[in-house]
Amino acid sequence: MRCHLIIIASLLLTMLPASGRPLAAHALPADSPLHVETCSVPGGGETMLCGTLEVWENRQTRAGRRIPIHLVLLEATGEHPAASPLVVVAGGPGQAATTFVPFLANDSLRARYDILLVDQRGTGGSNPLQCTLEGSDEDLQGFLQGAFPEAAVFERCRRELSLKADLAHYSSLDAAHDLDEVRAALGYARLNLAGGSYGTRASLVYMREYPERVRAATLNGVAPISFENPLYHARAAQRALDLIFAECRNDPACFAAFGDPAKDFREVAARLRGKPAQITIDHPSREEKVTLRLDQESFFEGVRTFMYSARRNRRLPMVLDRAAKGELEPLLMATLMSTRGIQEILHWGMLLSVTCSEDVDRISEEEIMRETEGTFLGDRRVREQKAACAGWPRSPLPPDWAEDVSVDVPTLLFSGTLDPVTPPEFGELTARHLPKSLHIVAPGGHGVGGPCLDSIAKRFLETARVDTLDTSCVADLELPPFVLEDAENDASRDR
């Protein structure tokens, strides 16, 4: 999917056959379903290409409702752009890919590659499926009630969304077919995929459906189809927490400052179980104070999301130490900002359409007991999500849906040592079935990066080969040191 946007005095798109560039937008047939126009990068004066492709909502019958698939194309800035674009596949499930535009507009990869962002159906500008959940600037407490507080909320959402969508046609498989239709409409022969978190699954599904259309794939924080979301959240979070606590105990500076953070964690959890705390903090978006209630379940979920980032988990022992001493404001603010941010960026109706069909129905009672036993999160999240899925329509999936993806696509996989949701075992499992793959485990959380890994990924993108990559710099990578003091006492930085 490689479309080259050239702006001179007006939008001029040309075909460059020698380099494999796609058909020019101005040369598309008059009845083409693809509609494109120039638009501006948010917060800047740069122009990019925005487009809408109308597709069948029900791809099996090819009848009834057609829905828009929204896309943004950031053209390559160099004189000799590559023939295949870089397609950034968003996570969640439920995040819109086009929200990455402000972060990618100035990315160095644009010197060589077009960057294509396609909002998966059910997100962004692609017939968004958003549920109205508890939580708002007027009701901050609602953000602390958990991701799936009441099944009735999602039953109401189902009724509302059913007026604009057939919720049984918003799966990862549907999205793969949409992406390939976008590819064909723009005239690209092959794609380079870059997926993170759920975006790794969406990428794998596309790779399985269209292996000949993928030049190379980079997967970061790997959630394969065998990853039954959210079954493994509790075990993965417990693993990350135990590793962080063990690291602090074995780190002289961290241990001297905080002792055993596991002890602080247990004390705070026990205190909040017996009596939720009333805590007054600064409102995150208004000049006012607000008093919120923090209970044990909110504390647990806050710790889980706190660990996603390596930068944040370096502060966890300090935040728990303060909480054990009665200073709960940093903990509450970190919990609020993480849960508030997640709720605001995800389209929850799309999340349910994906996970109810692809994951939740595969989760057995025996698995719930096995995977949640002895974890601080327990089985609450799994059971609440199963309850939310009770009446949600299911997408038709092939009998072999849950089989591991096995294709010859060159694939580079990254996992973080402290990932609290997709630990390295899932990257290793995925790589085992991809004969042209390399799995790199690096110090970090959910989604790893930095100069070393970025250079490896860039080289892989240039060559589409894993056997020639120099990965020696990975051996020198280390986690940042634990944060021992915070003079500004500003937990709002932990977004």
N, C-alpha and C positions, 0 to 999 in steps of 0.2 A: 504494500500500500504506500506508494510513494508518489506524492503529488507536490510539484514544485511551484511555489507561489512567488511570482516576481511582480513587484509594484514599481511602476515607472511614474506615469502621470495618473494612470488609472489602473485597475486590476488587469494584468495581462498574464495569462497562464499559457505556457507553450509546451509542446511535446518535444522531448529530446530523445529520439530513438536510440542513439548511440550509447547512452548511459542507462537505458532502461527506464527512463522517466515515464510517468503515466500520461494518459490522455489529458489535454488541457481542459480546464473547466469550461472555457468559452466554446469548446468544440463538442461538449456533451450534447447528445441528441435533445431536441426540444422537449420531448416527452420523458426525459430521464427523471427518475424519482429523486435524484440528488439535487438539492438546491443549495447553492453556496453564495456567500457574500462576505465582504470585508467587515471586520469588527476590530475593536481596540483591546489591547491587553489591559486588564484592570489595573489602575494605578499608574499607567504609563501611556506614552503617546504612540507606542509601536502598533502596527496593524498586523492582524493575522487573518486567517481564513476560518469562518464559521460555516457549518453546513448542517443540513437536515436531510435524512434519508427516510422515506416512508416505507415501512415493512409491514408484513402481515403479523398481527398479534398471534393468531393461530396459524402456525406454519404448516400444520398437518393438513388442514382443510383448505388453506389459502382462500378463506372467505370471511366476511364479517368486518371487524374493525381493523383499520391500519393505524399504526402508531409511529410517532417520529423518533428517530435515533439521532441524537444531537452529537456533533463532533466539532472539534477544534483542531486546526492544523497550524503548527508553528514551523515555518519553512526553515530549511537549512540556510545558514548565512555564508558558507564558504563557496568558492568558485566551482568546486568539483564534488557536489553532494553524492552520497551513496544512493544506490538504486532502491534499497529497502529502508523504509522508515523505522523509527523506534516507536513502538506502541506501548504506552504506559497503561497497565491494567490495574484499576483501583481495588482497594481492599474492602473490608467490612465483614460480610457482604452488605452493601448499601451505600457506599461512598461513590460520589460522582467523579469521574476521572477529570472532567474539565475544571474542577476546583484546584488542580495542580498548576494551572496556567501561570499564575504569578510567580511560582517557584521555578518553573522550567523555562520561562521566556528568555532568561539570560544564562541558561546552562551551557557549559562549554561544548557539550555534545552537539549543539546546533551548528557548530562550524562544519560538521560532517553529515548530520542526519536531520531529516524532517522529524519532528516529534508529533505524533498523532494521538489525540485523546478522544476517546469515544465513551460517552455516558452509557453505561449498560442499561438496558431496558429496565424501567422502574426507578431510575435515579436521575438527578439533574434535569436536563431538558428532554429526557426520553420517557415521557409519560410517567412522571415520578409517583411512587407509591409511598406516601408519607403518612404515618399515624400521629395523631395528637396525643402525646404522652404527658404524664404529670411532670411538672417542672417548667419554670419560666422565670424571667427577671422579677415578676411579681410574686412568684411562689418558688423560691430557691429550695425549700424543703423537698419539693417534688423530685428534684434531681437526686435525692438521697434515698429514694424508695426502691432502688433496684431496677434492673433493665426490664424485667417482666413482672411488675408488681401485682396485677390482677388480670386474669384471663378475660374478664368482661371488657377491659379496655381494648383488647385486640379483637374481640367479637364485634364491638361497635366499629372499630376501624375496618374490619372485613366488610361490613355492610356498606360503609361509606365508599370504600374503594371499589366495590363491585359495581358501582354506578358508572365507573370510567374504565374499568379493566376486568379482563378475565384472569383472575389471579392464578389460574392453573397453567399460565404460559409465560412465566417469568423466571425460568430456571437458568442455570449456567449453560445448559445445552442450547436453549433458545438464544442466549447471548452470543455463543460461539457462532451460530449461523448468522446472526446480525452482523457480527464483526466481519465475517467473510463477505457478506453482501456489500458492506462499506468498502472493503478492499477492492472488490471487483468494480464497484461504481467509480472509485478514484483511479483505477487503472494500475494498481500495484501488482507485481507478480508474487512477491514474498514479503514477509514481515519479520522484524525483530521484536520479540516480546519481552517486556520487563514487568513482572508482576510481584507484588508484595502482599503477604498475608493471604486473605481470600483471593486476591488477584493471582496468586500462584495456582490455585485450583482452576480459576477461570482460564488461565493460560494453558494449563495441562489439558483441560477439556478441548480447547481449540486445537492444541497439538495433536490430540487423538483423532479429532474429526478431520483435520486438514494438515497432516504432517508435511505434505509437499509444499505447503504455503508458508512454512516457518523456516526462516534462514537460521535463526539462533534464538535462544530463550534464556533469560536470566531470572531466577526465582529467589526471593529473599524472604525468609520467615515462612517456611514451606508448609502448606496445609493441603495435602493431597486428598483425593476422593476418599481414601480410607480413613481420613481424619473425620470422625463423626462429631460434628459441632453441635452442642458444646460439651460433649461427654468428657473430654480430656482436660478441660479447663482447670478443674480442681487439682488433679494430679500434677499438671505442669506448673501451676502456681505454687504448690507445696514444694516441688523440686527446686524452683528458683529461690524461694524464701529460705529453704534449708541451706542452699549453697551460699547465699549472701550472708546468712548468720554465721556459717562456718568460716567464711572468709574473714569476717570481722573478728571472730574469736582468735584466729591465727595471725591477725595483723596487729602488731604491738601497739601502734598508735590508736587504732580503732578500739581495741580491747581496753587500753588504758583510759580512753575517753568515755566509753559507754558500757564496759563490761560485756555481758552476754546479752545481745539484743533479743534473743529468743525469750529470755525471762521478761523483758519489758513488754514484748508482744503478748505473752500470756497474761501478764498483769492487766494490761489495758483491755484485752478481750474480756477477761473475767469481770472487770469493773463495769464495762458497758453492757454486758449481759445482765448483770444485776440491776443496773439503773442507767438508762441512756443519759448522756451528758447534754446540758444546755450550754451552748457556746456562742458568744457574741463576736462577730467578725465584721470587717469592712465589706460592704456590698461590692462584688467584683466589677460592676459597671455603673454604680451610682455613688454619689457622695452621701452615704448614710450607713448607719450600723444596722445589722440584722442579727437576730438570735435564732440559731438553728439547733435541731436535735440530732445527735450522733449516736446511733445504736450499734450493736455488735455487727450486724449484717452489713451496714453501711461502711463500717470500719474495715471489714474483711474485703469488700469489693474495692474500696479505696486503695488498700495495700496491693491488691492484685493489679490494678491499672497503674499504680505508682511504679511498679517494677517493669513496665513495658520499655521504658527508656533507661539506658545505662547511666545517663547523666542524672536521672532522678533516683535510681536505686542506690547511687552512691551517697544519697542523703538519708536513706531509710533508717539506718541505726540512730542517727542524730534525732530524726523526727520521732521515733519510738521512745528514745530516752526522754525527750521533753514531755511526750504524752504520759509516760509513766510517772513523771514528776508533777503532773497536773496541768501542763501547758498544752492544751489540745488544739489551740487555734491553728498552728501550722498543719497538723494532721487533717483537720476539718477542711481547711482551705484547699489542700492538695487533693483531698477526696472530692470536694465539690467541683474543682476546676477540671479534673479528669473525667468525671461522670457527665458533667455539663457539656464538655467538648465532644465526647463520644455521641451523646444523644443528639446534638445539633448537626453533626456531619453525616449521620446515617439515615437512610430511608428505611424505616422499620417494616413497612409493608413488603418491600422487596426482600429484606432480610428473612422475613418469615416465608415468603414464596420460595426462596432458595432452600433454607434450612429445614423447613417442614417436609419438603419433598425429598431432598437429597440426603439428609442426615438423621433427623429426629426419629423417623419411622424405623430406622435400622438399630436404634439403641434399645437394648433389652434391659429388663430389670436386673438380671445377673450382672450385666456390664456396669450399670449404675452403682450397684453395691461394691463391686470390685474396684472401680476406678475412683470412687469418692471416699472410700473407707480410710480413716486416719488422716484426712486432709482438713485444713482449717476452713475451707469453703464448704465442704460437705456436698450434699446432693441438691441443695436448694435451686441453683441455677438450672440444672438439667430438668428437674421436675416442673419448674415454672415455665420453662420454654416448651416443654411437652404439653403443658396445659394450654399455653397460648396457641399451640398448633392444632388443638383438638378439632376445631371447626374450619381450619384453613384449607382451601382447595389444594390438591396435589397435582403437580405436573407429571405428565406421562414420561417415563424414563425407560430406556431399553433394559432388558434383563441383565446385561453384563455391565450395568452402570458402575457398580462398586469395584470392578476389577482395576488393578493398578495400571496406570498408563505406561505402555511400552512402545516407544517409537524411536527412530534413529535421529531425531532432531538434536543437534549440538546444544547442550544445556549446562549452564553454570548455576550451581545452587549455593546459597549462603544460609548459615544458621548461627544464631547467637548462643553463647554458652549459658547465658542466664535468661533465655527467652521464657517468659511465664505463660505462654499460650501455645506456641509451636516449637517445642524443644528440638534439639538436633536429631533425635531419633526419627522424626518424620522426614527430614531432609535426607537422611541415610536410606530410609525405606524407599523414598521416591527415586533416588539416584540408582538404587539397585536394579531398577527396571528400565533405566535409560542408558543404553550401551555407550553413548557418546556424551557422557556427563562427568562432571567433577563437583564434588561436594566439599565446600570449605566451611569449617567451623571456626569462628573467630570470637574473641572476647566481646560481649555485648548483650543486648536485650532483644526485643522483638523488632528485627530489622537492623542490620549492621551496615556500617559504611566507614568513611574516612579515607585518607589519601591512598593507603595501601590497597584496600579492597576496591576502591574506585578505579585505581590504575589497572588492576587485574580485570575488572569488568569492562573497562574501555578497550583493553587489548583483545579480550574475547570478542567484543562486538566487532572489532576490525577484522579478525581472522576467522571467526565462527569455528574455532578449534580449541579443545581443552587440553590436548596432549602436548601443546607447545607453550603453555602458559608458565610463566615464572611466578611462583607463589611463595618464594622464599621470605618475603617481607612479613608474611603472616606469623612466622615463628617469633618475631620481635614484638608483636602486638600485646598490649596489656590493658587491663581495665584502668580507668582513672582511679586515683586514690579516693578513699572515703572522705566525705566532707565532715570535718570535725567541729567546725563552728560556722555560724552564719551571722556575720555582723549586722547585715541588713534585716535579718529575720523576716524575709519576704518570701513566703510560700507561694505567692501568686506567680512566681517564676516557673513553678512546677506545673506547667500546663501540659 
